[in-house]
Amino acid sequence: MLSLAAMALATFAIIVPASGRAAPEGGLLEQVRRRGAVICGVAPSLAGFSIPDREGRWTGFDVDLCRAVAAAIFDDPEKVRFVPLLSKDRFTALQTGEVDLLSRTSTWSMARDTALGLNFTGINFYGGEGFMVRRKLGLNSALELAGASVCVEQGTTTELNVADFFRGHGLKYEIVAFKGSEETVDAYASGRCDAFAYDRSGLAIQRMKLATPEEHVILPETISKEPLGPAVRHGDDQWFDLVKWTLFAMLNAEEMGVGQSNAAAMRASERPDVRRLLGIEGDFGEALGLDRDWAYRILRHVGNYGESFERNLGRDSPLKIERGQNALWTRGGLQYAPPIR
Ligand SMILES: N[C@@H](CCC(=O)N[C@@H](CS)C(=O)NCC(=O)O)C(=O)O
């Protein structure tokens, strides 16, 4: 008779494929490989996060994540098809398989992670929501917004956060919801509402688009937690792992001081963690269904987390968003990735 341990091992041997590299048949990675491109759902036009230029070339922090996934799979960051999605349409597009992955300023919330049938693969931006108002109103705090009308975008956490904020403080308010961010900004700009509520990073970006940005102020309160991250559908763990470890590799690389310009040279490093990251020692790509240099490809083509942040949102961009909570945990921030080992 088999001992319990032997039975457990026998079961294990049956359910775990001998080689992780053989992607499950019909799995998303296999489909993406056959198609020759990753289909990535992004925000239609949000400078810094995702925006197409006049030639239709997409750039941004969320766009980089899509390119990093393509780099890991194809060794080519261009093998991505971008699908611009309004907030209200993004989760349906992911659920129905119109996109393989959503990289679109999307807040990880419990309902989205459970009832909507999605998995968030990590947090690539810690943010929060707030309000913008006209400077001439002379407001110093969101608590002075009693009776205000607030422009918001449909299908966002903003709609819910604004309702919570006013109800929680016993203040009267009116929400006016619009179908896309352009409509929402235009409505605020034309005076339809007293206030415009949005992710604070987005508010700063949209403020720059207004005719007279200096006539608008962002109130000091942050009314919610908005942990933004990429999301995939429930049901394909290998794809979930792949997207998750793409972000983790970018974070770990920043922590190790490995980036786009020195990745090649760092392959000669003696440091064991750097050698594992770059695929010199061990083969961590195999279990993802990828080659052993999967993370090296990401770094060479896209760069590490900090490089992507500074280029798109931070000091090397017009937005100049501070790292703040998005600094690495080793520098007083919240960004922390599990180790590659
Ligand atoms: N984080 C919130 C809001 C998401 C959202 O729609 N954000 C705005 C900016 S903060 C956006 O991406 N707009 C860009 C666009 O629609 O092009 C959520 O997940 O519901």
The ligand as a Tripos MOL2 file, in Angstrom:
@<TRIPOS>MOLECULE
LIG
   20    19     1     0     0
SMALL
NO_CHARGES

@<TRIPOS>ATOM
      1 N1         -8.7160   54.4490  -11.0800 N.3       1 LIG1
      2 C1        -10.1090   54.6350  -11.3490 C.3       1 LIG1
      3 C2        -10.3270   55.6060  -12.4820 C.3       1 LIG1
      4 C3         -9.8530   55.0850  -13.7870 C.3       1 LIG1
      5 C4         -9.8740   56.0860  -14.8960 C.2       1 LIG1
      6 O1        -10.6970   56.0440  -15.8040 O.2       1 LIG1
      7 N2         -8.9740   57.0140  -14.8760 N.am      1 LIG1
      8 C5         -8.8920   58.0630  -15.8230 C.3       1 LIG1
      9 C6         -7.7800   58.9810  -15.3890 C.3       1 LIG1
     10 S1         -7.4800   59.1680  -13.7250 S.3       1 LIG1
     11 C7         -8.4560   57.6310  -17.1810 C.2       1 LIG1
     12 O2         -7.7810   56.6460  -17.3170 O.2       1 LIG1
     13 N3         -8.7420   58.4220  -18.1850 N.am      1 LIG1
     14 C8         -8.0560   58.3200  -19.3900 C.3       1 LIG1
     15 C9         -8.8710   58.1490  -20.5900 C.2       1 LIG1
     16 O3        -10.0710   57.8120  -20.4640 O.co2     1 LIG1
     17 O4         -8.2440   58.2780  -21.6500 O.co2     1 LIG1
     18 C10       -10.7980   53.3230  -11.6470 C.2       1 LIG1
     19 O5        -10.1100   52.3100  -11.8140 O.co2     1 LIG1
     20 O6        -12.0310   53.2900  -11.7300 O.co2     1 LIG1
@<TRIPOS>BOND
     1     1     2 1
     2     2     3 1
     3     2    18 1
     4     3     4 1
     5     4     5 1
     6     5     6 2
     7     5     7 1
     8     7     8 1
     9     8     9 1
    10     8    11 1
    11     9    10 1
    12    11    12 2
    13    11    13 1
    14    13    14 1
    15    14    15 1
    16    15    16 2
    17    15    17 1
    18    18    19 2
    19    18    20 1
@<TRIPOS>SUBSTRUCTURE
     1 LIG1         1 GROUP 0 **** ****
